[in-house]
Amino acid sequence: MSQLTDDIHQAVAGALRAHGAGLLSRMVLVLEVVDEDTGELGLYTEASPADMPAWDRAGLIRYADLDLAGQITASRVADAEAGNNDEEGE
């Protein structure tokens, strides 16, 4: 592992342990960064372990995408049901 990857892995693993979230086995970190001089946006990705295949990285990102989509859908359904219940009470 590169030193940066190792440092990021240790930091994230420590934060997860501190919050009782379990052990960190693999991760893909995706950050949007801004160039301080030009203001240009860039995308920074780091995976741990550093030699994780690209298809595995893509799979983890897709899994996160599906999880977020599920949470958003559940939230919208709950909001819609709450709105329907409010209308029925009037």
PyMOL Python script that loads the backbone (N, CA, C, O; Angstrom):
from pymol import cmd

cmd.read_pdbstr("""\
ATOM      1  N   MET A   1       0.841  -1.189   0.000  1.00  0.00           N
ATOM      2  CA  MET A   1       0.000   0.000   0.000  1.00  0.00           C
ATOM      3  C   MET A   1       0.876   1.238   0.000  1.00  0.00           C
ATOM      4  O   MET A   1       1.947   1.256   0.606  1.00  0.00           O
ATOM      5  N   SER A   2       0.411   2.273  -0.684  1.00  0.00           N
ATOM      6  CA  SER A   2       1.146   3.529  -0.623  1.00  0.00           C
ATOM      7  C   SER A   2       0.980   4.120   0.776  1.00  0.00           C
ATOM      8  O   SER A   2       0.054   3.759   1.503  1.00  0.00           O
ATOM      9  N   GLN A   3       1.857   5.004   1.135  1.00  0.00           N
ATOM     10  CA  GLN A   3       1.781   5.614   2.461  1.00  0.00           C
ATOM     11  C   GLN A   3       0.479   6.389   2.635  1.00  0.00           C
ATOM     12  O   GLN A   3      -0.146   6.323   3.694  1.00  0.00           O
ATOM     13  N   LEU A   4       0.065   7.128   1.594  1.00  0.00           N
ATOM     14  CA  LEU A   4      -1.187   7.875   1.669  1.00  0.00           C
ATOM     15  C   LEU A   4      -2.373   6.934   1.861  1.00  0.00           C
ATOM     16  O   LEU A   4      -3.228   7.175   2.713  1.00  0.00           O
ATOM     17  N   THR A   5      -2.424   5.863   1.071  1.00  0.00           N
ATOM     18  CA  THR A   5      -3.508   4.891   1.195  1.00  0.00           C
ATOM     19  C   THR A   5      -3.524   4.281   2.589  1.00  0.00           C
ATOM     20  O   THR A   5      -4.586   4.128   3.193  1.00  0.00           O
ATOM     21  N   ASP A   6      -2.360   3.937   3.094  1.00  0.00           N
ATOM     22  CA  ASP A   6      -2.265   3.351   4.430  1.00  0.00           C
ATOM     23  C   ASP A   6      -2.746   4.332   5.497  1.00  0.00           C
ATOM     24  O   ASP A   6      -3.478   3.948   6.410  1.00  0.00           O
ATOM     25  N   ASP A   7      -2.338   5.594   5.385  1.00  0.00           N
ATOM     26  CA  ASP A   7      -2.765   6.610   6.359  1.00  0.00           C
ATOM     27  C   ASP A   7      -4.278   6.813   6.328  1.00  0.00           C
ATOM     28  O   ASP A   7      -4.919   6.902   7.375  1.00  0.00           O
ATOM     29  N   ILE A   8      -4.851   6.884   5.111  1.00  0.00           N
ATOM     30  CA  ILE A   8      -6.298   7.063   4.983  1.00  0.00           C
ATOM     31  C   ILE A   8      -7.031   5.861   5.557  1.00  0.00           C
ATOM     32  O   ILE A   8      -8.011   6.021   6.285  1.00  0.00           O
ATOM     33  N   HIS A   9      -6.561   4.654   5.235  1.00  0.00           N
ATOM     34  CA  HIS A   9      -7.188   3.434   5.748  1.00  0.00           C
ATOM     35  C   HIS A   9      -7.188   3.434   7.276  1.00  0.00           C
ATOM     36  O   HIS A   9      -8.211   3.143   7.896  1.00  0.00           O
ATOM     37  N   GLN A  10      -6.054   3.758   7.880  1.00  0.00           N
ATOM     38  CA  GLN A  10      -5.960   3.768   9.339  1.00  0.00           C
ATOM     39  C   GLN A  10      -6.879   4.815   9.962  1.00  0.00           C
ATOM     40  O   GLN A  10      -7.510   4.557  10.987  1.00  0.00           O
ATOM     41  N   ALA A  11      -6.957   5.994   9.349  1.00  0.00           N
ATOM     42  CA  ALA A  11      -7.816   7.051   9.881  1.00  0.00           C
ATOM     43  C   ALA A  11      -9.289   6.662   9.821  1.00  0.00           C
ATOM     44  O   ALA A  11     -10.024   6.832  10.794  1.00  0.00           O
ATOM     45  N   VAL A  12      -9.717   6.136   8.667  1.00  0.00           N
ATOM     46  CA  VAL A  12     -11.119   5.740   8.514  1.00  0.00           C
ATOM     47  C   VAL A  12     -11.437   4.555   9.428  1.00  0.00           C
ATOM     48  O   VAL A  12     -12.486   4.533  10.073  1.00  0.00           O
ATOM     49  N   ALA A  13     -10.542   3.577   9.484  1.00  0.00           N
ATOM     50  CA  ALA A  13     -10.766   2.415  10.355  1.00  0.00           C
ATOM     51  C   ALA A  13     -10.878   2.845  11.811  1.00  0.00           C
ATOM     52  O   ALA A  13     -11.720   2.327  12.545  1.00  0.00           O
ATOM     53  N   GLY A  14     -10.043   3.782  12.236  1.00  0.00           N
ATOM     54  CA  GLY A  14     -10.112   4.283  13.611  1.00  0.00           C
ATOM     55  C   GLY A  14     -11.421   4.987  13.895  1.00  0.00           C
ATOM     56  O   GLY A  14     -12.007   4.806  14.962  1.00  0.00           O
ATOM     57  N   ALA A  15     -11.888   5.795  12.943  1.00  0.00           N
ATOM     58  CA  ALA A  15     -13.168   6.487  13.133  1.00  0.00           C
ATOM     59  C   ALA A  15     -14.318   5.493  13.195  1.00  0.00           C
ATOM     60  O   ALA A  15     -15.225   5.652  14.013  1.00  0.00           O
ATOM     61  N   LEU A  16     -14.298   4.468  12.342  1.00  0.00           N
ATOM     62  CA  LEU A  16     -15.358   3.455  12.361  1.00  0.00           C
ATOM     63  C   LEU A  16     -15.365   2.698  13.684  1.00  0.00           C
ATOM     64  O   LEU A  16     -16.426   2.470  14.266  1.00  0.00           O
ATOM     65  N   ARG A  17     -14.187   2.309  14.158  1.00  0.00           N
ATOM     66  CA  ARG A  17     -14.104   1.605  15.447  1.00  0.00           C
ATOM     67  C   ARG A  17     -14.634   2.474  16.577  1.00  0.00           C
ATOM     68  O   ARG A  17     -15.356   1.990  17.449  1.00  0.00           O
ATOM     69  N   ALA A  18     -14.278   3.757  16.567  1.00  0.00           N
ATOM     70  CA  ALA A  18     -14.710   4.671  17.627  1.00  0.00           C
ATOM     71  C   ALA A  18     -16.226   4.809  17.678  1.00  0.00           C
ATOM     72  O   ALA A  18     -16.792   5.094  18.733  1.00  0.00           O
ATOM     73  N   HIS A  19     -16.877   4.608  16.548  1.00  0.00           N
ATOM     74  CA  HIS A  19     -18.336   4.745  16.491  1.00  0.00           C
ATOM     75  C   HIS A  19     -19.047   3.396  16.453  1.00  0.00           C
ATOM     76  O   HIS A  19     -20.248   3.331  16.193  1.00  0.00           O
ATOM     77  N   GLY A  20     -18.309   2.326  16.710  1.00  0.00           N
ATOM     78  CA  GLY A  20     -18.914   1.004  16.776  1.00  0.00           C
ATOM     79  C   GLY A  20     -19.413   0.465  15.461  1.00  0.00           C
ATOM     80  O   GLY A  20     -20.341  -0.343  15.442  1.00  0.00           O
ATOM     81  N   ALA A  21     -18.815   0.894  14.345  1.00  0.00           N
ATOM     82  CA  ALA A  21     -19.304   0.487  13.028  1.00  0.00           C
ATOM     83  C   ALA A  21     -18.642  -0.786  12.509  1.00  0.00           C
ATOM     84  O   ALA A  21     -19.001  -1.251  11.428  1.00  0.00           O
ATOM     85  N   GLY A  22     -17.707  -1.354  13.225  1.00  0.00           N
ATOM     86  CA  GLY A  22     -17.086  -2.592  12.787  1.00  0.00           C
ATOM     87  C   GLY A  22     -15.734  -2.388  12.141  1.00  0.00           C
ATOM     88  O   GLY A  22     -15.165  -1.296  12.157  1.00  0.00           O
ATOM     89  N   LEU A  23     -15.235  -3.475  11.570  1.00  0.00           N
ATOM     90  CA  LEU A  23     -13.909  -3.477  10.961  1.00  0.00           C
ATOM     91  C   LEU A  23     -13.986  -3.020   9.514  1.00  0.00           C
ATOM     92  O   LEU A  23     -14.958  -3.301   8.813  1.00  0.00           O
ATOM     93  N   LEU A  24     -12.964  -2.323   9.079  1.00  0.00           N
ATOM     94  CA  LEU A  24     -12.873  -1.871   7.697  1.00  0.00           C
ATOM     95  C   LEU A  24     -12.073  -2.893   6.909  1.00  0.00           C
ATOM     96  O   LEU A  24     -10.903  -3.131   7.209  1.00  0.00           O
ATOM     97  N   SER A  25     -12.691  -3.498   5.904  1.00  0.00           N
ATOM     98  CA  SER A  25     -11.973  -4.481   5.095  1.00  0.00           C
ATOM     99  C   SER A  25     -11.518  -3.884   3.770  1.00  0.00           C
ATOM    100  O   SER A  25     -10.373  -4.082   3.365  1.00  0.00           O
ATOM    101  N   ARG A  26     -12.398  -3.160   3.094  1.00  0.00           N
ATOM    102  CA  ARG A  26     -12.069  -2.522   1.826  1.00  0.00           C
ATOM    103  C   ARG A  26     -12.766  -1.183   1.791  1.00  0.00           C
ATOM    104  O   ARG A  26     -13.787  -0.987   2.450  1.00  0.00           O
ATOM    105  N   MET A  27     -12.210  -0.251   1.016  1.00  0.00           N
ATOM    106  CA  MET A  27     -12.880   1.041   0.882  1.00  0.00           C
ATOM    107  C   MET A  27     -12.465   1.706  -0.410  1.00  0.00           C
ATOM    108  O   MET A  27     -11.380   1.470  -0.942  1.00  0.00           O
ATOM    109  N   VAL A  28     -13.358   2.542  -0.897  1.00  0.00           N
ATOM    110  CA  VAL A  28     -13.061   3.442  -1.997  1.00  0.00           C
ATOM    111  C   VAL A  28     -13.483   4.821  -1.521  1.00  0.00           C
ATOM    112  O   VAL A  28     -14.639   5.043  -1.160  1.00  0.00           O
ATOM    113  N   LEU A  29     -12.543   5.733  -1.524  1.00  0.00           N
ATOM    114  CA  LEU A  29     -12.793   7.100  -1.102  1.00  0.00           C
ATOM    115  C   LEU A  29     -12.821   7.968  -2.351  1.00  0.00           C
ATOM    116  O   LEU A  29     -11.881   7.947  -3.145  1.00  0.00           O
ATOM    117  N   VAL A  30     -13.886   8.726  -2.527  1.00  0.00           N
ATOM    118  CA  VAL A  30     -14.025   9.607  -3.687  1.00  0.00           C
ATOM    119  C   VAL A  30     -14.232  11.019  -3.154  1.00  0.00           C
ATOM    120  O   VAL A  30     -15.162  11.281  -2.392  1.00  0.00           O
ATOM    121  N   LEU A  31     -13.351  11.918  -3.567  1.00  0.00           N
ATOM    122  CA  LEU A  31     -13.409  13.293  -3.099  1.00  0.00           C
ATOM    123  C   LEU A  31     -13.405  14.255  -4.279  1.00  0.00           C
ATOM    124  O   LEU A  31     -12.704  14.034  -5.266  1.00  0.00           O
ATOM    125  N   GLU A  32     -14.182  15.309  -4.175  1.00  0.00           N
ATOM    126  CA  GLU A  32     -14.083  16.387  -5.137  1.00  0.00           C
ATOM    127  C   GLU A  32     -13.140  17.412  -4.531  1.00  0.00           C
ATOM    128  O   GLU A  32     -13.352  17.875  -3.410  1.00  0.00           O
ATOM    129  N   VAL A  33     -12.113  17.761  -5.264  1.00  0.00           N
ATOM    130  CA  VAL A  33     -11.116  18.705  -4.763  1.00  0.00           C
ATOM    131  C   VAL A  33     -11.114  19.957  -5.636  1.00  0.00           C
ATOM    132  O   VAL A  33     -11.459  19.910  -6.817  1.00  0.00           O
ATOM    133  N   VAL A  34     -10.721  21.069  -5.035  1.00  0.00           N
ATOM    134  CA  VAL A  34     -10.665  22.349  -5.732  1.00  0.00           C
ATOM    135  C   VAL A  34      -9.213  22.821  -5.732  1.00  0.00           C
ATOM    136  O   VAL A  34      -8.570  22.889  -4.685  1.00  0.00           O
ATOM    137  N   ASP A  35      -8.706  23.146  -6.927  1.00  0.00           N
ATOM    138  CA  ASP A  35      -7.361  23.694  -7.037  1.00  0.00           C
ATOM    139  C   ASP A  35      -7.360  25.074  -6.391  1.00  0.00           C
ATOM    140  O   ASP A  35      -8.166  25.930  -6.756  1.00  0.00           O
ATOM    141  N   GLU A  36      -6.466  25.295  -5.440  1.00  0.00           N
ATOM    142  CA  GLU A  36      -6.448  26.554  -4.699  1.00  0.00           C
ATOM    143  C   GLU A  36      -6.104  27.750  -5.583  1.00  0.00           C
ATOM    144  O   GLU A  36      -6.545  28.866  -5.308  1.00  0.00           O
ATOM    145  N   ASP A  37      -5.325  27.529  -6.638  1.00  0.00           N
ATOM    146  CA  ASP A  37      -4.910  28.644  -7.491  1.00  0.00           C
ATOM    147  C   ASP A  37      -5.940  28.967  -8.559  1.00  0.00           C
ATOM    148  O   ASP A  37      -6.268  30.135  -8.768  1.00  0.00           O
ATOM    149  N   THR A  38      -6.456  27.945  -9.240  1.00  0.00           N
ATOM    150  CA  THR A  38      -7.340  28.180 -10.384  1.00  0.00           C
ATOM    151  C   THR A  38      -8.818  28.021 -10.064  1.00  0.00           C
ATOM    152  O   THR A  38      -9.669  28.512 -10.806  1.00  0.00           O
ATOM    153  N   GLY A  39      -9.132  27.338  -8.966  1.00  0.00           N
ATOM    154  CA  GLY A  39     -10.525  27.062  -8.634  1.00  0.00           C
ATOM    155  C   GLY A  39     -11.103  25.905  -9.422  1.00  0.00           C
ATOM    156  O   GLY A  39     -12.290  25.602  -9.307  1.00  0.00           O
ATOM    157  N   GLU A  40     -10.269  25.256 -10.225  1.00  0.00           N
ATOM    158  CA  GLU A  40     -10.711  24.132 -11.048  1.00  0.00           C
ATOM    159  C   GLU A  40     -11.045  22.927 -10.163  1.00  0.00           C
ATOM    160  O   GLU A  40     -10.336  22.619  -9.205  1.00  0.00           O
ATOM    161  N   LEU A  41     -12.145  22.256 -10.514  1.00  0.00           N
ATOM    162  CA  LEU A  41     -12.575  21.084  -9.768  1.00  0.00           C
ATOM    163  C   LEU A  41     -11.898  19.836 -10.311  1.00  0.00           C
ATOM    164  O   LEU A  41     -11.645  19.723 -11.510  1.00  0.00           O
ATOM    165  N   GLY A  42     -11.612  18.918  -9.430  1.00  0.00           N
ATOM    166  CA  GLY A  42     -11.043  17.644  -9.840  1.00  0.00           C
ATOM    167  C   GLY A  42     -11.606  16.538  -8.978  1.00  0.00           C
ATOM    168  O   GLY A  42     -12.193  16.801  -7.928  1.00  0.00           O
ATOM    169  N   LEU A  43     -11.435  15.317  -9.408  1.00  0.00           N
ATOM    170  CA  LEU A  43     -11.916  14.155  -8.676  1.00  0.00           C
ATOM    171  C   LEU A  43     -10.712  13.361  -8.195  1.00  0.00           C
ATOM    172  O   LEU A  43      -9.808  13.051  -8.971  1.00  0.00           O
ATOM    173  N   TYR A  44     -10.709  13.041  -6.925  1.00  0.00           N
ATOM    174  CA  TYR A  44      -9.625  12.282  -6.320  1.00  0.00           C
ATOM    175  C   TYR A  44     -10.217  10.976  -5.808  1.00  0.00           C
ATOM    176  O   TYR A  44     -11.195  10.995  -5.060  1.00  0.00           O
ATOM    177  N   THR A  45      -9.650   9.858  -6.191  1.00  0.00           N
ATOM    178  CA  THR A  45     -10.112   8.567  -5.687  1.00  0.00           C
ATOM    179  C   THR A  45      -8.937   7.819  -5.091  1.00  0.00           C
ATOM    180  O   THR A  45      -7.815   7.896  -5.592  1.00  0.00           O
ATOM    181  N   GLU A  46      -9.201   7.111  -4.041  1.00  0.00           N
ATOM    182  CA  GLU A  46      -8.195   6.296  -3.375  1.00  0.00           C
ATOM    183  C   GLU A  46      -8.888   5.023  -2.913  1.00  0.00           C
ATOM    184  O   GLU A  46      -9.993   5.069  -2.373  1.00  0.00           O
ATOM    185  N   ALA A  47      -8.244   3.904  -3.125  1.00  0.00           N
ATOM    186  CA  ALA A  47      -8.817   2.624  -2.716  1.00  0.00           C
ATOM    187  C   ALA A  47      -7.886   1.941  -1.735  1.00  0.00           C
ATOM    188  O   ALA A  47      -6.669   2.121  -1.783  1.00  0.00           O
ATOM    189  N   SER A  48      -8.464   1.165  -0.858  1.00  0.00           N
ATOM    190  CA  SER A  48      -7.675   0.379   0.080  1.00  0.00           C
ATOM    191  C   SER A  48      -8.274  -1.020   0.120  1.00  0.00           C
ATOM    192  O   SER A  48      -9.443  -1.173   0.475  1.00  0.00           O
ATOM    193  N   PRO A  49      -7.515  -2.029  -0.232  1.00  0.00           N
ATOM    194  CA  PRO A  49      -6.084  -2.019  -0.489  1.00  0.00           C
ATOM    195  C   PRO A  49      -5.752  -1.330  -1.812  1.00  0.00           C
ATOM    196  O   PRO A  49      -6.586  -1.263  -2.716  1.00  0.00           O
ATOM    197  N   ALA A  50      -4.540  -0.825  -1.911  1.00  0.00           N
ATOM    198  CA  ALA A  50      -4.121  -0.033  -3.064  1.00  0.00           C
ATOM    199  C   ALA A  50      -4.160  -0.826  -4.364  1.00  0.00           C
ATOM    200  O   ALA A  50      -4.322  -0.247  -5.438  1.00  0.00           O
ATOM    201  N   ASP A  51      -4.014  -2.137  -4.277  1.00  0.00           N
ATOM    202  CA  ASP A  51      -4.011  -2.955  -5.497  1.00  0.00           C
ATOM    203  C   ASP A  51      -5.394  -3.524  -5.834  1.00  0.00           C
ATOM    204  O   ASP A  51      -5.499  -4.498  -6.581  1.00  0.00           O
ATOM    205  N   MET A  52      -6.450  -2.919  -5.286  1.00  0.00           N
ATOM    206  CA  MET A  52      -7.807  -3.374  -5.567  1.00  0.00           C
ATOM    207  C   MET A  52      -8.088  -3.212  -7.064  1.00  0.00           C
ATOM    208  O   MET A  52      -7.845  -2.142  -7.622  1.00  0.00           O
ATOM    209  N   PRO A  53      -8.595  -4.259  -7.718  1.00  0.00           N
ATOM    210  CA  PRO A  53      -8.891  -4.159  -9.155  1.00  0.00           C
ATOM    211  C   PRO A  53      -9.941  -3.081  -9.437  1.00  0.00           C
ATOM    212  O   PRO A  53     -10.797  -2.791  -8.601  1.00  0.00           O
ATOM    213  N   ALA A  54      -9.853  -2.500 -10.626  1.00  0.00           N
ATOM    214  CA  ALA A  54     -10.782  -1.432 -11.016  1.00  0.00           C
ATOM    215  C   ALA A  54     -12.231  -1.897 -10.964  1.00  0.00           C
ATOM    216  O   ALA A  54     -13.104  -1.130 -10.557  1.00  0.00           O
ATOM    217  N   TRP A  55     -12.510  -3.150 -11.373  1.00  0.00           N
ATOM    218  CA  TRP A  55     -13.893  -3.638 -11.361  1.00  0.00           C
ATOM    219  C   TRP A  55     -14.420  -3.739  -9.937  1.00  0.00           C
ATOM    220  O   TRP A  55     -15.613  -3.546  -9.701  1.00  0.00           O
ATOM    221  N   ASP A  56     -13.532  -4.041  -8.978  1.00  0.00           N
ATOM    222  CA  ASP A  56     -13.936  -4.126  -7.579  1.00  0.00           C
ATOM    223  C   ASP A  56     -14.233  -2.732  -7.033  1.00  0.00           C
ATOM    224  O   ASP A  56     -15.186  -2.548  -6.276  1.00  0.00           O
ATOM    225  N   ARG A  57     -13.419  -1.754  -7.416  1.00  0.00           N
ATOM    226  CA  ARG A  57     -13.677  -0.365  -7.025  1.00  0.00           C
ATOM    227  C   ARG A  57     -15.031   0.087  -7.561  1.00  0.00           C
ATOM    228  O   ARG A  57     -15.833   0.684  -6.842  1.00  0.00           O
ATOM    229  N   ALA A  58     -15.270  -0.212  -8.847  1.00  0.00           N
ATOM    230  CA  ALA A  58     -16.543   0.169  -9.468  1.00  0.00           C
ATOM    231  C   ALA A  58     -17.713  -0.510  -8.765  1.00  0.00           C
ATOM    232  O   ALA A  58     -18.769   0.099  -8.598  1.00  0.00           O
ATOM    233  N   GLY A  59     -17.540  -1.756  -8.354  1.00  0.00           N
ATOM    234  CA  GLY A  59     -18.597  -2.468  -7.647  1.00  0.00           C
ATOM    235  C   GLY A  59     -18.927  -1.833  -6.312  1.00  0.00           C
ATOM    236  O   GLY A  59     -20.098  -1.724  -5.949  1.00  0.00           O
ATOM    237  N   LEU A  60     -17.907  -1.412  -5.576  1.00  0.00           N
ATOM    238  CA  LEU A  60     -18.154  -0.753  -4.288  1.00  0.00           C
ATOM    239  C   LEU A  60     -18.863   0.587  -4.485  1.00  0.00           C
ATOM    240  O   LEU A  60     -19.760   0.938  -3.719  1.00  0.00           O
ATOM    241  N   ILE A  61     -18.460   1.325  -5.505  1.00  0.00           N
ATOM    242  CA  ILE A  61     -19.111   2.605  -5.776  1.00  0.00           C
ATOM    243  C   ILE A  61     -20.566   2.381  -6.181  1.00  0.00           C
ATOM    244  O   ILE A  61     -21.449   3.122  -5.749  1.00  0.00           O
ATOM    245  N   ARG A  62     -20.820   1.373  -7.000  1.00  0.00           N
ATOM    246  CA  ARG A  62     -22.195   1.064  -7.418  1.00  0.00           C
ATOM    247  C   ARG A  62     -23.043   0.614  -6.229  1.00  0.00           C
ATOM    248  O   ARG A  62     -24.214   0.982  -6.127  1.00  0.00           O
ATOM    249  N   TYR A  63     -22.463  -0.171  -5.341  1.00  0.00           N
ATOM    250  CA  TYR A  63     -23.160  -0.620  -4.134  1.00  0.00           C
ATOM    251  C   TYR A  63     -23.560   0.592  -3.280  1.00  0.00           C
ATOM    252  O   TYR A  63     -24.675   0.651  -2.763  1.00  0.00           O
ATOM    253  N   ALA A  64     -22.647   1.548  -3.138  1.00  0.00           N
ATOM    254  CA  ALA A  64     -22.948   2.761  -2.376  1.00  0.00           C
ATOM    255  C   ALA A  64     -24.055   3.561  -3.052  1.00  0.00           C
ATOM    256  O   ALA A  64     -24.940   4.096  -2.384  1.00  0.00           O
ATOM    257  N   ASP A  65     -24.001   3.640  -4.384  1.00  0.00           N
ATOM    258  CA  ASP A  65     -25.018   4.349  -5.144  1.00  0.00           C
ATOM    259  C   ASP A  65     -26.401   3.733  -4.909  1.00  0.00           C
ATOM    260  O   ASP A  65     -27.371   4.453  -4.671  1.00  0.00           O
ATOM    261  N   LEU A  66     -26.486   2.417  -4.976  1.00  0.00           N
ATOM    262  CA  LEU A  66     -27.763   1.736  -4.751  1.00  0.00           C
ATOM    263  C   LEU A  66     -28.263   1.933  -3.324  1.00  0.00           C
ATOM    264  O   LEU A  66     -29.462   2.094  -3.099  1.00  0.00           O
ATOM    265  N   ASP A  67     -27.342   1.918  -2.362  1.00  0.00           N
ATOM    266  CA  ASP A  67     -27.720   2.127  -0.972  1.00  0.00           C
ATOM    267  C   ASP A  67     -28.291   3.531  -0.770  1.00  0.00           C
ATOM    268  O   ASP A  67     -29.310   3.700  -0.099  1.00  0.00           O
ATOM    269  N   LEU A  68     -27.639   4.526  -1.348  1.00  0.00           N
ATOM    270  CA  LEU A  68     -28.140   5.899  -1.237  1.00  0.00           C
ATOM    271  C   LEU A  68     -29.489   6.054  -1.927  1.00  0.00           C
ATOM    272  O   LEU A  68     -30.387   6.709  -1.397  1.00  0.00           O
ATOM    273  N   ALA A  69     -29.635   5.458  -3.100  1.00  0.00           N
ATOM    274  CA  ALA A  69     -30.909   5.528  -3.813  1.00  0.00           C
ATOM    275  C   ALA A  69     -32.027   4.890  -2.990  1.00  0.00           C
ATOM    276  O   ALA A  69     -33.146   5.402  -2.956  1.00  0.00           O
ATOM    277  N   GLY A  70     -31.729   3.788  -2.337  1.00  0.00           N
ATOM    278  CA  GLY A  70     -32.716   3.128  -1.483  1.00  0.00           C
ATOM    279  C   GLY A  70     -33.117   3.994  -0.301  1.00  0.00           C
ATOM    280  O   GLY A  70     -34.294   4.067   0.050  1.00  0.00           O
ATOM    281  N   GLN A  71     -32.142   4.649   0.312  1.00  0.00           N
ATOM    282  CA  GLN A  71     -32.442   5.528   1.448  1.00  0.00           C
ATOM    283  C   GLN A  71     -33.295   6.716   1.019  1.00  0.00           C
ATOM    284  O   GLN A  71     -34.228   7.107   1.720  1.00  0.00           O
ATOM    285  N   ILE A  72     -32.967   7.286  -0.136  1.00  0.00           N
ATOM    286  CA  ILE A  72     -33.732   8.427  -0.637  1.00  0.00           C
ATOM    287  C   ILE A  72     -35.163   8.006  -0.959  1.00  0.00           C
ATOM    288  O   ILE A  72     -36.110   8.717  -0.621  1.00  0.00           O
ATOM    289  N   THR A  73     -35.325   6.865  -1.604  1.00  0.00           N
ATOM    290  CA  THR A  73     -36.659   6.370  -1.940  1.00  0.00           C
ATOM    291  C   THR A  73     -37.469   6.109  -0.674  1.00  0.00           C
ATOM    292  O   THR A  73     -38.637   6.489  -0.598  1.00  0.00           O
ATOM    293  N   ALA A  74     -36.866   5.473   0.309  1.00  0.00           N
ATOM    294  CA  ALA A  74     -37.573   5.194   1.567  1.00  0.00           C
ATOM    295  C   ALA A  74     -37.992   6.493   2.254  1.00  0.00           C
ATOM    296  O   ALA A  74     -39.088   6.577   2.808  1.00  0.00           O
ATOM    297  N   SER A  75     -37.132   7.492   2.220  1.00  0.00           N
ATOM    298  CA  SER A  75     -37.452   8.777   2.831  1.00  0.00           C
ATOM    299  C   SER A  75     -38.614   9.452   2.114  1.00  0.00           C
ATOM    300  O   SER A  75     -39.498  10.020   2.755  1.00  0.00           O
ATOM    301  N   ARG A  76     -38.613   9.390   0.789  1.00  0.00           N
ATOM    302  CA  ARG A  76     -39.691  10.011   0.015  1.00  0.00           C
ATOM    303  C   ARG A  76     -41.010   9.288   0.224  1.00  0.00           C
ATOM    304  O   ARG A  76     -42.062   9.924   0.293  1.00  0.00           O
ATOM    305  N   VAL A  77     -40.966   7.973   0.325  1.00  0.00           N
ATOM    306  CA  VAL A  77     -42.188   7.199   0.579  1.00  0.00           C
ATOM    307  C   VAL A  77     -42.736   7.556   1.953  1.00  0.00           C
ATOM    308  O   VAL A  77     -43.941   7.746   2.117  1.00  0.00           O
ATOM    309  N   ALA A  78     -41.846   7.646   2.945  1.00  0.00           N
ATOM    310  CA  ALA A  78     -42.293   7.997   4.296  1.00  0.00           C
ATOM    311  C   ALA A  78     -42.900   9.399   4.315  1.00  0.00           C
ATOM    312  O   ALA A  78     -43.923   9.627   4.960  1.00  0.00           O
ATOM    313  N   ASP A  79     -42.270  10.336   3.610  1.00  0.00           N
ATOM    314  CA  ASP A  79     -42.806  11.702   3.549  1.00  0.00           C
ATOM    315  C   ASP A  79     -44.165  11.728   2.864  1.00  0.00           C
ATOM    316  O   ASP A  79     -45.069  12.435   3.308  1.00  0.00           O
ATOM    317  N   ALA A  80     -44.316  10.966   1.792  1.00  0.00           N
ATOM    318  CA  ALA A  80     -45.594  10.919   1.069  1.00  0.00           C
ATOM    319  C   ALA A  80     -46.681  10.311   1.948  1.00  0.00           C
ATOM    320  O   ALA A  80     -47.812  10.795   1.974  1.00  0.00           O
ATOM    321  N   GLU A  81     -46.334   9.253   2.664  1.00  0.00           N
ATOM    322  CA  GLU A  81     -47.324   8.627   3.546  1.00  0.00           C
ATOM    323  C   GLU A  81     -47.700   9.559   4.681  1.00  0.00           C
ATOM    324  O   GLU A  81     -48.861   9.608   5.086  1.00  0.00           O
ATOM    325  N   ALA A  82     -46.733  10.299   5.197  1.00  0.00           N
ATOM    326  CA  ALA A  82     -47.032  11.260   6.264  1.00  0.00           C
ATOM    327  C   ALA A  82     -47.937  12.363   5.729  1.00  0.00           C
ATOM    328  O   ALA A  82     -48.844  12.814   6.429  1.00  0.00           O
ATOM    329  N   GLY A  83     -47.699  12.801   4.494  1.00  0.00           N
ATOM    330  CA  GLY A  83     -48.556  13.817   3.883  1.00  0.00           C
ATOM    331  C   GLY A  83     -49.965  13.310   3.675  1.00  0.00           C
ATOM    332  O   GLY A  83     -50.927  14.053   3.873  1.00  0.00           O
ATOM    333  N   ASN A  84     -50.103  12.045   3.274  1.00  0.00           N
ATOM    334  CA  ASN A  84     -51.429  11.455   3.088  1.00  0.00           C
ATOM    335  C   ASN A  84     -52.150  11.346   4.425  1.00  0.00           C
ATOM    336  O   ASN A  84     -53.354  11.593   4.499  1.00  0.00           O
ATOM    337  N   ASN A  85     -51.434  10.983   5.473  1.00  0.00           N
ATOM    338  CA  ASN A  85     -52.055  10.873   6.792  1.00  0.00           C
ATOM    339  C   ASN A  85     -52.518  12.230   7.298  1.00  0.00           C
ATOM    340  O   ASN A  85     -53.570  12.330   7.929  1.00  0.00           O
ATOM    341  N   ASP A  86     -51.734  13.286   7.027  1.00  0.00           N
ATOM    342  CA  ASP A  86     -52.132  14.628   7.439  1.00  0.00           C
ATOM    343  C   ASP A  86     -53.398  15.068   6.727  1.00  0.00           C
ATOM    344  O   ASP A  86     -54.272  15.679   7.342  1.00  0.00           O
ATOM    345  N   GLU A  87     -53.514  14.761   5.418  1.00  0.00           N
ATOM    346  CA  GLU A  87     -54.695  15.145   4.638  1.00  0.00           C
ATOM    347  C   GLU A  87     -55.921  14.390   5.114  1.00  0.00           C
ATOM    348  O   GLU A  87     -57.023  14.939   5.112  1.00  0.00           O
ATOM    349  N   GLU A  88     -55.747  13.119   5.530  1.00  0.00           N
ATOM    350  CA  GLU A  88     -56.882  12.329   5.988  1.00  0.00           C
ATOM    351  C   GLU A  88     -57.402  12.847   7.318  1.00  0.00           C
ATOM    352  O   GLU A  88     -58.592  12.724   7.608  1.00  0.00           O
ATOM    353  N   GLY A  89     -56.536  13.416   8.119  1.00  0.00           N
ATOM    354  CA  GLY A  89     -56.938  13.928   9.442  1.00  0.00           C
ATOM    355  C   GLY A  89     -57.714  15.226   9.378  1.00  0.00           C
ATOM    356  O   GLY A  89     -58.364  15.608  10.351  1.00  0.00           O
ATOM    357  N   GLU A  90     -57.654  15.908   8.249  1.00  0.00           N
ATOM    358  CA  GLU A  90     -58.335  17.214   8.138  1.00  0.00           C
ATOM    359  C   GLU A  90     -59.798  17.079   7.880  1.00  0.00           C
ATOM    360  O   GLU A  90     -60.500  18.083   7.764  1.00  0.00           O
TER     361      GLU A  90
END
""", "prot")
cmd.dss("prot")
cmd.show_as("cartoon", "prot")
cmd.util.cbc("prot")
cmd.orient("prot")
